[in-house]
Amino acid sequence: MGCGARARQSGVMSAKRESPRLYGRQAECERLAKLVDGVRDGGSAVLVVHGGPGTGKTALLDFTATLDTGLRVVRVSSAESETELAFGGLHRLCGTMLDLVARLPGPQREALEIAFGVRAGTGPDRFLAGLAVLGLLAESAADHPLVCVIDDAHWLDQASRRALGFAARRLSTEPLLLLFAVPEPIKDLGSLPTMPLGGLRDADARDLLASVLRCPIDDRVRDQILAEAGGTPGALLGLLHEVSPAQLAGGFGLPDMLPGSTSEVLFAELSELPPETRQLLLLAAADPTGDPALLWQAAAQLGITGEAAIPAAEAGLITFGSRVVFRDHAVRSTAYRVARLRERRSAHRALAQATDACADPDRRAWHQAKALTGLDEDVAAELERAAASPPRPRSSKPLPRRRRMRRGGQKEASPPLRSCFRRANPAPQRSCST
């Protein structure tokens, strides 16, 4: 959701009355609904929605487009590949209105025809082009109340942005709503009303995550996911595309499964850190709980001191406090994925040694299994004991289903434990003659 070079065909959209719930965006939805009500009653309005990637800009545009089936909605999502095509974005937005160009005054009609390549001529006068766009939108809205939705408006070519900004600042009595979405305010849409989007409140982020999860998840892992998402809806919803319910059910393999690509910039940023700092980041990435006490106990096992945290903290990659929190999921994922296999095993071995065998036997067994280089009967037995033994409750809250393991060994274990058990203690090969 939000920014990105997505190309979407513009056109008239038929709206639906039912929209998905937008957690934590009640005030924004109410503001947009009032604007639509005003257009329905014959008024005009303009709004620029701005917020970082994943904050839900596109979701709010979708919400607005489906508010009233009686309104005509024309929508376009700008494409980065067309930013150098003068008036390309405007042509996509106004493509369904070209039959109304004949209603415009001569100079305006000529300017718009030149802009759209219908008439030969040099670049149209900017003032006349802006007036022509205002006139064309007004003519279209005169026949039927109109909502124009422009997503990723920062990718519009400059000529289109200027013309639309010119028209937006001069709306008066037309039954028309111009709605833009950008990652941050831009000059050509300056002085227009804005609606900034930030991160969700913690309670709303928890509700959103709960709405997309279809399986139990360890409380500490949930808290860590929420902390590193920073209230960004897109980061939370990304779990749906990358993580299966079976993977999340046990809540162990966080660095393996969370979405996030290894960009060249981030890879270079991590590569410039001292080796000991990279090793500390790997330890933090391998622990999905964000427990600082556990991290520093494991670091001590590897001879890592507190000095190793300084370069990563100063670079803004991670925060060390009451919880260890990466800047975002991409940093955690990259710190884990770029490490060599032997380094990952060493990290998991240190975390296993630092994990309390009585308080958290299943997670300790999981770390032990991830540290293996081959078969190990002792680890297999540890996994089996962890899967078969009821855990000690950490609070008065009901235990999640992952932790309610009855006697029965591997069959009742969480998916990550079952996977680790099979690797540590594979079933004997069947003979072809049996």
C-alpha positions in Angstrom: 0.0 0.0 0.0 1.1 3.6 -0.5 4.0 4.4 -2.7 5.5 2.3 -5.5 5.6 2.4 -9.3 2.4 0.5 -9.9 0.6 1.1 -13.1 -3.2 0.9 -13.0 -5.5 1.5 -15.9 -7.7 4.6 -15.2 -11.5 4.4 -15.7 -14.9 4.7 -14.2 -15.3 2.5 -11.2 -18.5 1.0 -9.9 -18.4 1.4 -6.1 -19.5 -1.0 -3.4 -21.1 -0.1 -0.1 -19.1 -2.5 2.0 -15.5 -1.7 2.7 -12.9 -3.7 4.7 -12.3 -2.3 8.2 -9.3 0.1 8.4 -7.9 -0.4 11.8 -6.8 2.8 13.5 -8.0 5.1 10.7 -11.5 6.1 11.9 -10.8 9.8 12.0 -9.3 9.7 8.5 -12.3 7.7 7.2 -14.7 10.1 8.7 -12.9 13.0 7.1 -13.0 11.4 3.7 -16.7 10.5 4.1 -17.5 14.1 4.8 -15.7 15.2 1.7 -17.7 12.7 -0.4 -21.0 13.9 1.3 -20.1 17.4 0.3 -19.5 16.4 -3.4 -22.8 14.6 -3.4 -24.5 17.8 -2.2 -22.9 19.8 -5.0 -19.7 21.0 -3.3 -16.1 20.7 -4.3 -13.0 19.5 -2.3 -9.4 18.5 -2.6 -7.1 16.5 -0.3 -3.6 15.3 -0.4 -3.0 12.2 1.7 0.7 11.7 2.5 2.5 9.1 4.5 5.5 6.7 4.2 5.4 3.3 2.5 2.9 0.9 4.0 0.9 3.5 6.0 -2.3 2.7 4.2 -2.7 5.5 1.6 -4.0 3.3 -1.1 -6.4 1.6 1.3 -7.9 4.9 2.2 -8.2 5.7 -1.5 -10.0 2.4 -2.0 -12.3 3.2 0.9 -13.2 6.6 -0.6 -13.8 5.1 -4.0 -16.4 2.7 -2.6 -18.3 5.1 -0.4 -21.1 6.0 -2.7 -22.4 4.1 -5.7 -24.1 7.3 -7.0 -20.8 9.0 -7.7 -18.6 8.6 -10.7 -15.1 7.7 -9.8 -12.1 8.1 -12.1 -8.9 6.6 -10.8 -5.3 6.4 -11.9 -2.1 5.1 -10.3 0.9 6.9 -11.6 3.9 5.0 -13.1 7.5 5.8 -12.5 8.3 4.8 -16.1 6.1 7.7 -17.4 7.5 10.5 -15.3 9.3 12.0 -18.3 6.2 11.9 -20.6 4.8 15.4 -20.5 1.0 15.3 -19.8 1.1 11.5 -19.8 -0.5 11.3 -16.4 -3.2 13.9 -17.2 -4.1 12.0 -20.4 -4.6 8.8 -18.4 -6.8 10.5 -15.9 -8.9 12.5 -18.5 -9.1 9.8 -21.1 -12.8 9.2 -20.5 -13.6 12.9 -20.7 -12.1 13.7 -24.1 -15.5 14.0 -25.7 -16.1 17.1 -23.6 -13.0 19.0 -24.9 -15.2 20.6 -27.5 -17.1 22.5 -24.8 -14.0 24.4 -23.7 -13.2 28.0 -24.9 -11.0 28.0 -28.0 -7.6 28.9 -26.5 -8.1 26.3 -23.7 -9.3 23.6 -26.1 -6.3 24.3 -28.4 -3.8 24.0 -25.4 -5.3 20.7 -24.2 -5.4 19.3 -27.8 -1.7 20.1 -28.1 -0.9 18.6 -24.7 -2.7 15.4 -25.7 -1.2 15.2 -29.2 -4.4 15.8 -31.0 -3.2 19.1 -32.5 0.2 20.0 -33.8 2.1 22.7 -32.0 4.8 23.5 -29.4 4.3 22.9 -25.7 1.1 24.5 -24.5 1.0 27.6 -22.3 1.0 26.4 -18.7 -1.7 28.9 -17.7 -4.0 27.9 -20.5 -3.3 24.2 -19.9 -4.2 24.6 -16.2 -7.4 26.4 -17.1 -8.3 23.7 -19.6 -7.9 21.0 -17.1 -10.1 22.9 -14.6 -12.7 23.4 -17.3 -12.6 19.8 -18.5 -13.1 18.5 -14.9 -15.9 21.0 -14.2 -17.7 20.0 -17.4 -17.4 16.3 -16.5 -18.7 16.9 -13.0 -21.5 19.0 -14.3 -23.0 15.9 -15.9 -22.5 13.8 -12.7 -20.7 14.3 -9.4 -17.1 13.2 -9.8 -14.4 11.8 -7.7 -10.8 11.8 -9.2 -8.4 9.6 -7.3 -4.7 9.9 -8.2 -2.5 7.4 -6.4 1.3 7.8 -6.3 1.0 11.3 -7.5 4.7 11.9 -7.0 5.3 9.8 -10.1 3.1 12.0 -12.3 5.1 13.9 -14.9 5.7 17.5 -13.8 3.4 19.0 -16.5 0.5 16.9 -15.2 1.2 17.7 -11.6 1.3 21.4 -12.3 -1.9 21.4 -14.3 -3.8 19.4 -11.7 -2.4 21.5 -8.8 -3.5 24.6 -10.7 -7.0 23.2 -11.1 -7.2 21.9 -7.6 -6.4 25.4 -6.1 -9.3 26.9 -8.2 -12.1 24.6 -7.4 -15.2 26.4 -6.3 -18.8 25.2 -6.9 -18.2 22.1 -9.0 -19.4 18.8 -7.5 -15.9 17.4 -7.7 -13.4 15.8 -5.3 -9.7 15.6 -6.2 -7.9 13.1 -4.0 -4.1 12.7 -4.2 -1.8 10.2 -2.4 2.0 10.9 -2.1 4.7 9.6 0.3 5.5 13.2 1.3 4.3 16.7 0.4 5.5 17.9 -3.0 5.9 21.4 -4.3 3.4 21.2 -7.2 0.6 20.3 -4.8 1.7 22.8 -2.2 -0.9 24.9 -0.3 -3.6 22.2 -0.8 -5.3 20.6 2.2 -3.3 17.6 3.5 -4.0 14.6 5.7 -0.8 13.0 7.1 -0.6 9.3 7.9 1.6 7.9 10.7 1.9 4.6 12.3 -1.0 2.9 14.1 -1.4 3.0 17.8 -0.3 -0.2 19.6 -3.9 -1.3 20.3 -4.9 -0.8 16.6 -1.8 -2.6 15.4 -2.5 -5.5 17.6 -6.1 -5.7 16.3 -4.9 -5.6 12.7 -2.4 -8.3 13.3 -5.0 -10.4 15.1 -7.4 -10.0 12.2 -5.0 -11.5 9.7 -3.6 -14.3 11.8 -5.4 -17.6 11.6 -3.3 -19.4 14.1 -1.9 -19.0 17.6 1.4 -17.2 18.0 3.8 -16.8 20.9 3.1 -13.6 22.8 6.8 -12.6 22.8 7.1 -13.1 19.1 3.9 -11.1 18.5 5.3 -8.2 20.6 8.5 -8.3 18.6 6.7 -8.2 15.2 4.6 -5.3 16.4 7.6 -3.4 17.8 9.6 -3.7 14.5 6.6 -2.9 12.3 6.4 0.4 14.1 2.7 0.6 13.6 3.0 0.4 9.8 0.0 -1.6 8.4 1.9 -2.7 5.3 4.6 -4.4 7.4 2.0 -6.3 9.4 0.0 -7.3 6.4 3.1 -8.4 4.6 3.1 -11.5 6.8 0.1 -12.8 4.9 2.1 -13.0 1.7 5.3 -14.5 3.1 4.4 -16.6 6.1 2.1 -19.6 6.3 0.0 -20.3 9.4 2.0 -23.4 10.0 5.2 -21.4 10.2 3.8 -18.8 12.6 2.0 -21.4 14.8 5.1 -22.2 16.8 6.5 -18.7 16.7 10.2 -19.7 16.5 11.6 -19.0 13.0 11.1 -15.3 12.9 14.3 -14.3 11.0 13.7 -17.0 8.4 10.1 -16.1 7.6 9.5 -12.4 8.0 9.2 -10.5 4.7 12.1 -8.3 3.6 14.5 -8.3 0.7 18.2 -7.8 0.9 18.8 -4.5 -1.0 22.3 -3.5 -2.1 22.2 -0.4 0.0 21.3 -2.3 3.2 23.8 -5.0 2.4 26.5 -2.4 2.0 25.5 -0.7 5.2 25.8 -4.0 7.2 29.1 -4.9 5.4 30.7 -1.7 6.7 30.1 -2.6 10.3 32.9 -4.2 12.4 32.7 -8.1 12.4 31.8 -8.2 16.1 28.9 -5.8 15.5 27.6 -7.9 12.6 27.9 -11.0 14.9 25.8 -9.2 17.5 23.2 -8.3 14.9 23.1 -11.9 13.8 22.4 -13.0 17.4 19.7 -10.4 17.8 18.1 -11.5 14.5 18.2 -15.2 15.5 16.3 -14.5 18.7 12.6 -13.7 17.9 11.8 -12.5 21.4 13.8 -9.3 21.6 14.9 -10.2 25.1 18.0 -8.0 26.0 19.0 -10.3 28.9 19.0 -13.3 26.7 20.9 -11.5 23.9 23.7 -10.3 26.2 24.1 -13.7 27.8 24.4 -15.3 24.4 26.8 -12.5 23.3 29.0 -13.3 26.4 29.2 -16.9 25.2 30.8 -15.6 22.0 33.0 -13.1 23.7 31.1 -10.1 22.4 31.1 -7.0 24.6 28.8 -4.1 24.8 31.1 -2.0 22.6 29.9 -4.0 19.6 26.4 -2.5 19.9 27.6 1.1 19.4 28.2 1.2 15.6 24.8 -0.5 14.9 23.0 1.8 17.3 24.6 4.9 15.9 23.7 3.8 12.4 20.1 3.5 13.5 19.9 -0.2 12.6 18.8 -1.4 16.0 17.8 -0.1 19.4 19.0 -1.6 22.6 16.6 -0.9 25.5 14.0 -2.8 27.5 13.5 -4.6 24.2 15.9 -5.2 21.3 14.2 -3.7 18.3 15.5 -3.6 14.7 14.8 -0.5 12.6 12.5 -2.7 10.5 12.0 -6.3 9.4 14.3 -5.8 6.4 17.3 -5.2 8.7 16.6 -8.2 10.8 16.0 -10.4 7.8 19.2 -9.2 6.0 21.4 -9.5 9.1 20.4 -13.2 9.3 20.3 -14.1 5.7 23.7 -12.7 4.7 25.5 -14.5 7.5 27.3 -17.7 6.7 25.7 -21.0 7.7 28.4 -21.7 10.3 27.9 -18.2 11.8 24.1 -18.9 12.1 24.8 -22.2 13.8 27.2 -20.5 16.2 24.5 -17.9 17.0 21.8 -20.5 17.7 24.2 -22.5 19.8 25.0 -19.5 22.0 21.3 -18.7 22.3 20.5 -22.3 23.2 23.1 -22.1 26.0 21.6 -18.8 27.2 18.0 -20.0 27.2 16.6 -21.4 30.4 15.9 -25.1 29.9 13.2 -25.1 32.6 11.4 -21.9 31.6 11.6 -22.2 27.9 12.5 -25.8 26.9 11.0 -25.8 23.5 12.7 -22.7 22.3 16.0 -23.9 23.7 15.5 -27.2 21.9 14.7 -25.3 18.7 18.0 -23.3 18.9 19.9 -26.5 19.6 18.4 -28.1 16.5 19.3 -25.0 14.3 22.9 -25.3 15.5 23.3 -28.9 14.4 25.7 -29.9 11.7 24.5 -33.5 11.6 22.4 -36.1 13.5 22.4 -35.8 17.3 20.5 -38.2 19.5 20.8 -35.9 22.5 19.1 -33.0 20.7 16.5 -35.3 19.3 15.7 -36.4 22.8 15.6 -32.8 24.0 13.1 -32.0 21.3 11.0 -34.9 22.2 10.9 -34.0 25.8 10.1 -30.4 25.0 7.2 -31.5 22.8 5.8 -33.9 25.3 6.1 -31.8 28.5 3.6 -29.2 29.5 5.2 -25.8 29.9 5.4 -23.7 33.0 3.0 -20.7 32.6 4.7 -17.3 32.5 1.5 -15.4 33.5 -2.1 -15.7 34.4 -3.1 -15.5 30.8 -4.4 -18.7 29.1 -1.7 -20.5 27.4 -1.8 -20.3 23.6 -2.6 -23.5 21.8 1.1 -23.9 20.8 2.0 -24.3 24.4 -0.9 -26.7 25.4 1.0 -29.8 24.4 -0.3 -33.1 25.8 1.7 -36.2 26.2 2.3 -37.7 22.7 5.6 -36.4 21.7 6.1 -35.1 18.2 2.5 -35.5 17.1 1.4 -32.7 19.5 4.3 -30.4 19.0 4.2 -27.1 17.1 5.2 -27.2 13.5 8.8 -25.8 14.0 9.4 -28.5 16.7 8.1 -31.2 14.4 10.4 -30.0 11.6 13.4 -29.9 13.9 12.6 -33.3 15.4 12.5 -34.8 11.9 15.9 -33.3 11.1 17.5 -34.4 14.3 15.9 -37.9 14.4 14.9 -38.9 10.8 12.6 -41.9 10.4 14.4 -45.1 9.3 14.3 -45.9 5.6 11.7 -48.5 4.6 12.9 -51.5 2.8 11.4 -52.0 -0.7 10.5 -55.6 0.2 8.2 -54.6 3.1 
